[in-house]
Structures are given as structure tokens and as C-alpha cells.
Amino acid sequence: MNKDPLFLKLTQQFKINIDLKAEKFIVAEKSTRKIAVEIKSFVGRSAVSEFHLAVGQFLNYRLALEELTLEWVLYLAIPIDIYQDFFRTYLCKLW
């Protein structure tokens, strides 16, 4: 994994940077697996607002990857306490 962002450009106005990218060569499949990771800290006042922002951003990034027909698998990285205290709630399970 490296610290370089994955830069995507759909149009002149629509450019995004996904926080991390990584490639791993898988010998059994003789292929390269590519992942992109968007990192969210959830430091805002409201976990619900932070969740809405993270989901919206994640969906936009996923659509951009599909539109550009890139074979990157997108992940959302969050702090473990946010996962345990918030992402396991009813609201998040619906997503």
C-alpha cells in the first residue's frame, strides 16, 4: 500500500481524490487486486451528519470508478470506536 491518492477525473469540473490506493499481486489467480480506501475520522459534532457525508462521498466515488470502468474495489475506513458505537446501530445496518 502506498500513501498516494487515487486521482479520478470524469470531467474538467468533476475531479476526486480517494485517500489511498493499493495493488497486490495474487499468485493463485495470476492477477493484481486493486483497492481504494477512503478514510473518514468522524470528528464532527454529529455522527449522523458525518455518516451522511461519508455515504454520499462513498457512493459518488463508486459511481466514478464504474463510469471510468476501473477495476478498483472501494472501501471506507473508519475508527474502530465509531464502528462499534455507531455503525452497528439500526440506522447504519439499513445501509
N, C-alpha and C positions, 0 to 999 in steps of 0.2 A: 504494500500500500504506500502511496506517496501523499504528500500534502497538497499537491496540485489540484485545483478545482477542475471539474468537467465543464467546459465552456460550450454552450449551445446557442446558436444564432438561427432563429426562424425567419425573422425579417430584420430590417435595419433598426426598427423600434423595439423588437422583442428579442432581447438577449438575456440569458440567465447563466449563473454560475452555481453548480451543485458543489457543495463543500469539498468532498473527497472523491477520488476515483481509484480503483484498484483493478489489476488484472492478475489472474492466477492461471497458470498452465496446468491443466488436468490431464495427467498421463493416460489414465484409463480411457478417457474419451478422445484423447489427442486433440483437444481444443482448448481455447482460452475462455475463461469465465470472467466477465466484466461486471463490476458492481460500482454503483454510485451511491454515496451516503450523504444525506442532508442532515446536519447536526442542529438540534434545537435545544436550548438551555431552559426554557420555560421560566425566565426570571421576571416576567411581567407581573402585574398586580393580580390578574385573573387567569387561573389555569384554563378556564373555558375559552377565554379570548385567545390565549396562546395556542390552545388546541385548534380553534377555528383557523387561525393563521397558518399553523403547521399543515393542517389537512389541505387547505386551499393551495398552499405552495407545493405540497407533495403532488397533488392532482395536476397542477399546471406543469410541473416537471415531467411527470409520467406521460402526459399528453405530448409534450415537446419531444421526448425520446421516441414515442410512437410515430409522430409526424415525420421525424427525421430518419425513421426506420433504423434506429441504433439498437444494438443488442445489449444494452446495459440493463441490469436489474437494479431498481431503485429501492433504497432502504431509508428509513427515518431513524436516526439515533437520538435517544432521549436519556436523561439521567435516570438511574435505577429507582430513586425515590419517587419521581414523577410517574414512572411506570407502575410502581406498587400502590401509590396513594391515589392516582388519578386515572391512569389508562385502564385499570381493571374495574372501573366503575361502570354502571349501566350505560351511561351516555356513550362512552368510548367503545363498549362492546358492540353497540349498534353499527359502528363504522367498520 
